Amino acid sequence: QATDIDEEGEELVVEKTDVKCFCGRINLTDVFMIDCDRCHGWFHGSCIGITRENAPSAWTCDDCTLQLMVIEESNDFAN
């Protein structure tokens, strides 16, 4: 397991079971990682092109972004 610090200075613990990065390297947790604000899965910054220096304050993984787009489109068609 690895630890990181959130915006409030709180220590976050990254468990192997929380790593959802598409690379499949669940044992690689001692590098910069970012948490999806929707599913709270952890992703390696190097895999998604985000560094500690350019990390956004809010980030959503590709799977969640796609799900949100489908929900939005479904709502548009329902109306």
C-alpha positions as CSV (number, residue, x, y, z in Angstrom):
1,Q,0.0,0.0,0.0
2,A,1.1,3.6,-0.6
3,T,0.1,6.9,0.9
4,D,-0.5,10.3,-0.7
5,I,-1.6,13.7,0.7
6,D,-4.9,15.2,-0.4
7,E,-5.7,19.0,-0.8
8,E,-6.4,19.4,2.9
9,G,-3.1,17.8,3.9
10,E,-4.8,14.6,5.0
11,E,-2.9,11.4,4.4
12,L,-4.6,9.0,2.0
13,V,-3.8,5.3,1.9
14,V,-3.9,3.6,-1.5
15,E,-4.8,-0.1,-1.2
16,K,-4.0,-2.5,-4.1
17,T,-7.7,-3.3,-4.4
18,D,-8.4,0.4,-5.1
19,V,-6.0,0.6,-8.1
20,K,-8.2,0.6,-11.2
21,C,-5.5,1.8,-13.7
22,F,-5.9,0.3,-17.2
23,C,-2.3,-0.8,-17.2
24,G,-3.1,-3.6,-14.7
25,R,-0.1,-3.0,-12.5
26,I,-1.9,-3.1,-9.1
27,N,1.4,-3.6,-7.2
28,L,2.8,-0.3,-8.4
29,T,1.6,2.1,-5.7
30,D,4.8,3.9,-4.8
31,V,4.4,6.4,-7.6
32,F,2.2,9.5,-8.1
33,M,-1.4,8.4,-8.4
34,I,-4.7,10.2,-8.8
35,D,-8.1,9.3,-7.4
36,C,-11.2,9.4,-9.6
37,D,-13.7,11.8,-8.0
38,R,-16.6,9.5,-9.0
39,C,-15.6,5.9,-8.5
40,H,-12.6,6.6,-6.2
41,G,-10.4,4.2,-8.2
42,W,-6.7,5.1,-8.2
43,F,-4.7,5.6,-11.5
44,H,-1.0,6.0,-12.1
45,G,-0.3,9.6,-13.2
46,S,2.2,8.4,-15.8
47,C,-0.5,6.2,-17.4
48,I,-3.0,9.0,-17.8
49,G,-0.5,11.8,-18.5
50,I,-0.9,13.7,-15.2
51,T,1.9,14.8,-13.0
52,R,1.8,16.0,-9.4
53,E,2.6,19.5,-10.7
54,N,-0.3,19.6,-13.2
55,A,-2.9,17.6,-11.3
56,P,-6.3,19.1,-11.5
57,S,-8.4,19.7,-8.4
58,A,-11.1,17.4,-9.7
59,W,-10.6,14.5,-12.1
60,T,-12.9,11.8,-13.5
61,C,-11.5,8.6,-15.1
62,D,-12.5,7.6,-18.7
63,D,-15.0,4.9,-17.6
64,C,-16.8,7.4,-15.3
65,T,-16.7,10.1,-18.0
66,L,-18.3,7.7,-20.5
67,Q,-20.9,6.6,-18.0
68,L,-21.8,10.3,-17.2
69,M,-22.1,11.0,-20.9
70,V,-24.4,8.1,-21.4
71,I,-26.6,9.2,-18.5
72,E,-26.7,12.7,-19.9
73,E,-27.6,11.5,-23.4
74,S,-30.3,9.2,-21.9
75,N,-31.8,12.1,-20.0
76,D,-31.8,14.2,-23.1
77,F,-33.7,11.5,-25.1
78,A,-36.2,11.0,-22.2
79,N,-37.2,14.6,-22.3
